[in-house]
């Protein structure tokens, strides 16, 4: 049985499995995102995901990987067709998908599938950016960020200020069309989020799960002597009333979240600093790290990372300035200064 998730006419993901748990997981992650497009400029990229009992016979160009994830579970996969517009991922069935679907689903999604999607989209000048994002009816704001700098909290704060959510973790940024498409996956909620989500009402079943997982995380970290992040996955429309999610919209401003500096700082983008700024945004991403792990000794990795840099430079050159944002120095209940700067727009006049 196959289920297709079509992302804006640019990318199709086909899940091929009879396992109901996998279909529920993918539906929960991608059903709110998947939207076809009638004006797509070319045939879509395709990624097939097959959950299988055994790996296929080896062929030239295959990428084969096995990892003991977090020291607990051994997962195996094969990636074929990486140099084509139709990639196939075989993921080895695992007993864990009958016990705790989220753990194995997160691995396939974040460590295998989305890194491959990231690399292939770059070929179409589309950036699956590690970023939060909100939008009005006419303007989209990109908020790339290092982990732990407050993407989710800031996105929710801006929603309370009247904007709609594009996504709190990844943004689907189409540079050729100057458009950001919504990518509303479930929010990853941790203990610190429960009290900091401005305007949200966290149902008791979810807040209880958040605190219970915090206890589990505490024991695992001490038992295995390594860091664990165990989130509770909740959709924004389960926390907020009304119409929550934005539509595809032109992006008009970019604010880069960091842990230092003032609440809001504007930096002009020039020929002298654009490469450095692009490198900073690349360093804040997660999917390129996972891609590097997949292709650790593969000669195809270097050209992919070079393409990533070119696409980031292309994006930044569309703006005349970048906003640096430090949520720790902001009153998130009233982000007026940031809203003014974002609304002022930072696109170069020739692109506005």
N, C-alpha and C positions, 0 to 999 in steps of 0.2 A: 504494500500500500504506500502511495506517495502523496505527500502534502506539499504544495508549492506556496512559498511566500515571495511575492513580487514587490520589490522595493523601487517604486518610482520609474519603472521601465528601464532601470540601469542594471539591476541585479536581481536574479531569481535564485532562491535557495530551495532545493527540493529535498525534503526529508523522506527517506525510504526505509520504512520499518513497519512491522506489525505490532510493535510494543506500544501499548496505550500510554505508558508513563512517559516515553520519549515524545509522543505526539502532544500530550498535555504540557510538557515542559516547553516545547517549541511554540505552541499556541500562546502560552503565558508570556513568553519572551517577545514574540514577533507578530502576533495577530493584530495588535494595535498599531504596528508600524507599517505592515505590508499594504501597499496601495499601488495599483498599476498606474501607468501614465500613457495617455494617448499620443503625446508629442515627444516621446523619447527619440533622441537623435540617432540611435543605432540599435542593433540587436543587443539584448541584454547579456551581460556576463551571467554564467550559470555555475552554481556550485551544488553538486549532488552530495548529500550526506547519507551514507548507508551504514546502518547498524548491523553488523554481521558476526557470525560465530567464528569465522576464520578469515585471515587475510588473503587477498588474491595472490596469484603467482607473480613473482617479481618481473617487472618490465623496466627498460631503460628510462631514466628520468624520474622514477618513483622516489618519493621521500618516505622513509619508514622510521617510525619513532616508538620508543617504549620508555615510560617514565614511572618511577615510584613517587607518586604525587604526595607531597608533605610527609614523606616517609611512611605513608599508610597504605595506599592502594596502587597497584600496578596497572597502568592503562597503555594500550597499544593502538596505533593508527597507521594508515598508509594514505599518502596524498599522491594523486596521479593527474597529469595534464596541467601542471603548474605553468607551463609555457603557452597554454592555449586559453581560449575564452570559455572553456568548459572543464572545470576542475571537479574531480571526484575524490571524496574523503571516505575511506572505509574506517570505521571505528569498531574495535573489538568489543563484543558483548561482555558484560561484567555483572557478577552477581549483585553488585551494589545497586543496580537499577531496579531491583525488587525490594530494596530496603530503604534507601534514601536517595531518591532521584535527583534532588538538587545538587548533591555533592558531585556526582558523575556528570550531570548536565552542565554545571558550571565549568568543569574541566574542559569538556569538548568545546563548549562555546568560547571561553576566554583564552584557552591555551592552544587551540587548533583552528576552529572554524573562523572566528572573527579576525585573527591575524592573517589568515589567507585572504579573507574578504578585503581587509585593509590593503594588502599588497596589490590585489587585482584592481581595486577601485582606483588606485593611484594611476594606473594605466589610462583611465578615462578622465584624469584630472578631477577626481572626486576624493575628498579627504574624510575618512571616518575618524573625526577628531575627538581626542580625549578631552571632553569639555561639557560644561553645563550650557544651557541656552534657554532663552525666553524670547517671546515675540509679541508685537502688537499686530494689527491687521496688515500693516505695511512695512514693518521694520523687524529684522531679526538680529539678536545680539549673541555673539559667540563668546563663551567664557572658558577658554582652555585653562588647564590647571594641573599642578602637581597634586598627587594624592594627599588627602588630609588637609587641604586648604579651604574646603567649604563649598565645593560645587553644588552639592545638594541643598545645603542650608541657604546659600545665596539665591539659588534658583527659586526656592520656596519663598524667600523674602521678596523677590521681585514679582512673584505671582500675587502675593498679598498686596503689592503696589499696583496691581491691575493688569499684569501681563499674563500670557498663557505659556504653558510649558512646551518647549521643543524636546527636551530631554535633560537628564541630570548627570549623564556620564559619557555619552557619545553623541556626536552631531554628524549628520550626513550632509557634507558641504560640497555642492556642485559648483566648481570654480568657473566652468565654461558658461554657465547660465547665471552666475552670481546669486544663487539661491541656496538656502539651508532648508532641508527637509526634516520634519520631526522624526525623532528616533526615541519614542517614549517607552523604553523598557521599564521593568519594575524598579522602583527606587531601592537602593541597598541601605536599609536602616540599621543603625547601631545605637547603643545606649545613649550616646551623647546627642543623637538626632532627636530622640523622643521629646525632649524639652525645648529644642531649638527650631523646630519646624513652624515658622510663623504662620498662624492662621489654620493650622491643620488640627484635625481631631483623630487621634490614633485609637482605633477600636481596642478594647481590652484584650481580645484574642491575640492581636499583634504586639501590643506592648508587653504582654506576658511572655510571648515568644522571644522578644528582643532580650529581656532580662534573663530568661532561661538559657539562651544561647551564650550570653555573656559568662554565665557560670561554667558552661561546658568549655568555652574558650579558655577560661582561667585554668581549668584542670588539664586540658590538652597541652597548653604552653608549658606547664610545669612537668608534665609527664614526659613530653617529647623534646623539651628544651628548644623550641622554635616558635616563631610568632604565627598566630592564627587569626584570621579575620573571618568571623562567621556572622553574616548579615541576615536580616529578615527581609524578604523581598515583598514589597507592597506597591501596588500601582497608585499613582497620584490621584486618580479618580476614585479611589477608595478612601482617600484622606480629605479631599476637598469637594465641596458641592459644585454643581453647575458644570459648564463647559470648561474643561481643564486644559485640553491639548490644543496647541497652535496648528495652523495649516502651513504649508510650504510658503516661504516668504523671502524676499531679497534680504541678504545680510547687510547691515549698515554700520556696525561697530564691533570692535573686538577688545575684550578685557581679559588680561592674563593674570590668573590668581597665583599669589605667592605668599610666603609666610613672613616676609619682612617688608619694611618700608611703610609709608603712610597709607591711609585707607584707599585713596585714589590718587594716582600719579600719571600724568600724560607724558609720553615719550614720542617724539617725532621719528618717523621711519625714513631713513636715508639710505643712499647707496653704501655708505660706510658701515651701517649697523644692521642692515637687513639680514645678512647671513648669520650674524650672532643671535639675532632675535629668532630666526627660524630654528637654529640649533637649540635654543632654550625651549621652544615649544615642542620640538622633537624629543628632547630629554624628559619632558613631563608626560609623554605618552606611555601607555602600557603595551599596546598591541605590537609596537615595533620590537619591544623586548622579547615578547613571546615569539614573534617571527624570527628573531635572531636565534632563539633556542631551537626552533624547528630546523632552521637552515644553518646550523652552527658552522659546518665546514663545507657548505655548498657554495660554489662560485656565483650562484644566482642571487645571493643575499646582497652583495655590494651594490650591484646595479639598482636593486629595489630601494636601498637606503639612499642612494644618490637621487633617485626619482622622488623619494619622499622629501628630500631637501629642496629640490626644484619646485615641487608643488607648494610647499610651505612658503618659499620665497615669492612664488606667483600670487599666493593669497595675500601676503603682507604688502606686496607692491600695489594692491588695489586700495590700500588705506594710506592716509597721510600721517596717522598717528596710532599708537598702541596705548591702551590704558593698562597700567599695572594696578591690581586690586589686592588689598590685604584685608580679608574679612575680620581679622582679629582686631583691627583698628577702626571698625565701623560699627555704627548702631544699626543692626540688621532689622530692627523694628521700624526704622525710618531711613531707608537708603537713598535719601533725596539727592545728595551730591553725585552719587554714581548714576542715578537715573538721568540727571541733567547732562552729564558727560556722554552717556550712551545715546540719549536722544539727540544731542547736538550732531551726531554722525561723524564718522572719521573716514569715509570714503574719499578718495581723490576726486576732485571736481569732474575730471574727464570720465569717471566711472559712475558717478552718482546718478 
